[in-house]
Amino acid sequence: MAKFFNEMTGDGLHLDVSADVREHYREFCGWLRQQSPETIERKRAEADLTFRRVGITFAVYGDNAGTERLIPFDTIPRIIPAAEWSQMQTGLIQRVKALNMFIHDIYHDQNIIKAGIIPAEQIYRNAQYRPEMQGISVVNDIYAHIAGVDIVRAGAGEFYVLEDNLRVPSGVSYMLEDRKMMMRLFPELFARHKVAPVDHYPDLLLDNLRSVAPMGVTDPTIVVMTPGMYNSAYFEHAFLAQQMGIELVEGKDLFVNDNLVYMRTTHGPKRVDVIYRRIDDDFLDPLAFRPDSSLGVPGLLSVYRAGRVTLANAIGTGVADDKSIYPFVPDMIRFYLSEEPVLNNVPTYQCRKKEDLAYTLAHLAELVVKEVHGAGGYGMLVGPAATREQIEDFRRRLIARPDGYIAQPTLALSACPTYVESGIAPRHIDLRPFVLSGKTISMVPGGLTRVALQEGSLVVNSSQGGGTKDTWILET
């Protein structure tokens, strides 16, 4: 069996409730030993039924079996002690601060390019770079108001940042609903543990959005803008709007007049000041980007450029979460903050470089290869789990377009006890905490733990069959 860091025991050899456990898991393991398999199975079935009734589903594009399905929920939580969380939180705040400074810089003075730290072509040829944003000021110089940073644990237990999600990061609703479900199913566990709360996230998000209202607006009208009910994350859009007490709108509900954005209401037009948009840049304004978009608002960019509406996240933010820019984030932290990174990147081969491409081609069976613009677990090769045909297919892709890929070692992701058909077994996990940037940078203690439910799988994405767990940050 491959070695991996065991979240419960700290080694890579055991993952059962009879093994020695780390201190912060001991109380939970004592409780778990007293539960029968029938009890856990009954609770899991109750969770599935409740999630289905509430409509907590995820749409899978191209799924012929149906447009929606449940994201599997595991009733065994992932537990993180306060000291580990404190270090992680410090590193996340540092990282998101530097990323916001980077985005502002590339659309203004471009000092990081002039300093020779990032090649100009890596930015200007990036599909997510928006020249329309050049020289445009945004409130508080904040571009990534909501960031979802994917963190994995590997080796002897070190944390690594796997990916920065700055465009329209999703998953926070599952973090909140997983916690509500655990409190409903196992209230006795929360009496035994000092678990830091996460239910104030919608209030924190609303305060954050209020803080970035256009200049002179003291009581902003805020909306959540969705592509519509067929979007994979529509449940989350509706959930967050409801939790914040604000309107959920589509592009057709908004219009531009006299260089302001208005919402159609039963009482007439109402000015909109802040748009938490869950729509990609390309579809926001058919006059500025894709003319065939029916999801956006004609003229929105002109209002935005004039500083009379705030978009969260900002247009052009995606240039900073592209996988071709990811290798440079530690350098950004050193350049803008004069600090060493608290959280490390995963070692990354940039296939646009001749020597990195040669190494990648020679070691395809050992590496994970990703498209620089890919997302959701698509467009990637996991070498150790791939067939010879898949490896040769990726070899051809790499040779044809090396600048479209990066490669990384296949990490032995940490594993956590997970309830599967055969009982409690190890399954690999990651963590997506959510970082909010406004006048200050804030976050709730926790995040979305995703779990690869197939034995041996390292792909945790919901679109690829992954599930979720409640994440407990223990207070001291």
Secondary structure, DSSP 8 states (H G I E B T S, - for coil): -----BTTTSSSS--STTS---GGGHHHHHHHHTS-HHHHHHHHHHHHHHHHHHT-EEE-TT-TT-SEEE--EEEEEEEE-HHHHHHHHHHHHHHHHHHHHHHHHHTTT-HHHHTTSS-HHHHHT-TT--GGGTT---GGG-S-SEEEEEEEEETTTEEEEEEEE-SS---HHHHHHHHHHHHHH-HHHHHHS-B---TTHHHHHHHHHHTT--TT-SS--EEEE-S-TTSTTHHHHHHHHHHHT-EEE-GGGEEEETTEEEE--TTS-EE--EEEE-S-GGGT-TTTS-TT-SSS-TTHHHHHHTTSSEEES-TTGGGGTSTTTGGGHHHHHHHHH----SSEE---EETTSHHHHHHHHHTTTTEEEEETT--TT-SEEEGGG--HHHHHHHHHHHHH-GGGEEEEE-----EEEEEETTEEEEEEEEEE-EEEESSSEE--S--EEEE--STT-----GGGT-EEEEEEEB--
